[in-house]
Amino acid sequence: MDIHWGSLGIVFGVSLGITLLTVVLFSLGVAAWPRGDDRERALGGNRPAAAAAALCFAACLAVAAYGLTLIIGG
């Protein structure tokens, strides 16, 4: 049995990169989540911030779903 250290390093690097990307996207989504009182949200709130938060959360969901398809379908 032989270990291919180069391939193992590539898998480690990609896994670490995707993990960091997902954490950063989720953090940006939480930070962009609209803040303020309920009256401000009822009047329209901050729509660009809400759209950015939804986009960040959707990207996190897509990464998680793709990872699950790799694990389950693999």
C-alpha positions as CSV (number, residue, x, y, z in Angstrom):
1,M,0.0,0.0,0.0
2,D,1.4,3.4,-1.0
3,I,0.2,6.8,0.1
4,H,0.1,9.5,-2.6
5,W,1.1,12.5,-0.5
6,G,0.5,15.0,-3.2
7,S,-3.1,13.8,-3.8
8,L,-3.7,13.8,0.0
9,G,-2.4,17.4,0.2
10,I,-4.7,18.5,-2.6
11,V,-7.7,17.0,-1.0
12,F,-6.8,18.6,2.4
13,G,-6.3,22.0,0.7
14,V,-9.6,21.9,-1.2
15,S,-11.5,20.7,1.9
16,L,-10.0,23.5,4.0
17,G,-10.7,26.1,1.4
18,I,-14.4,25.0,0.9
19,T,-14.8,24.9,4.7
20,L,-13.4,28.5,5.1
21,L,-15.5,29.7,2.2
22,T,-18.7,28.3,3.7
23,V,-18.0,29.8,7.1
24,V,-17.2,33.2,5.6
25,L,-20.4,33.1,3.4
26,F,-22.5,32.2,6.5
27,S,-20.9,35.0,8.5
28,L,-21.5,37.5,5.8
29,G,-25.1,36.4,5.6
30,V,-25.6,36.9,9.3
31,A,-23.9,40.3,9.1
32,A,-26.1,41.4,6.2
33,W,-29.3,40.2,7.8
34,P,-31.5,43.3,8.1
35,R,-31.6,44.9,11.5
36,G,-34.0,47.4,12.9
37,D,-37.4,47.4,14.5
38,D,-40.5,45.7,13.2
39,R,-41.9,49.0,12.0
40,E,-39.0,49.6,9.7
41,R,-39.2,46.0,8.3
42,A,-42.9,46.5,7.7
43,L,-42.2,49.6,5.6
44,G,-39.8,47.8,3.3
45,G,-36.6,47.4,5.4
46,N,-33.2,47.2,3.8
47,R,-33.9,45.2,0.7
48,P,-30.3,45.1,-0.7
49,A,-29.0,43.7,2.6
50,A,-31.8,41.1,2.7
51,A,-31.0,40.0,-0.8
52,A,-27.3,39.8,0.0
53,A,-28.1,37.7,3.1
54,A,-30.4,35.4,1.1
55,L,-27.7,35.0,-1.6
56,C,-25.0,34.1,1.1
57,F,-27.4,31.6,2.8
58,A,-28.3,30.0,-0.6
59,A,-24.6,29.6,-1.5
60,C,-24.1,27.8,1.9
61,L,-27.0,25.6,1.2
62,A,-25.7,24.8,-2.2
63,V,-22.3,23.8,-0.9
64,A,-23.9,21.6,1.8
65,A,-26.2,19.9,-0.7
66,Y,-23.3,19.3,-3.1
67,G,-21.3,17.8,-0.3
68,L,-24.1,15.5,0.7
69,T,-24.6,14.3,-2.9
70,L,-20.9,13.4,-3.0
71,I,-21.2,11.5,0.3
72,I,-24.5,9.7,-0.4
73,G,-24.1,9.2,-4.1
74,G,-20.5,8.3,-4.0
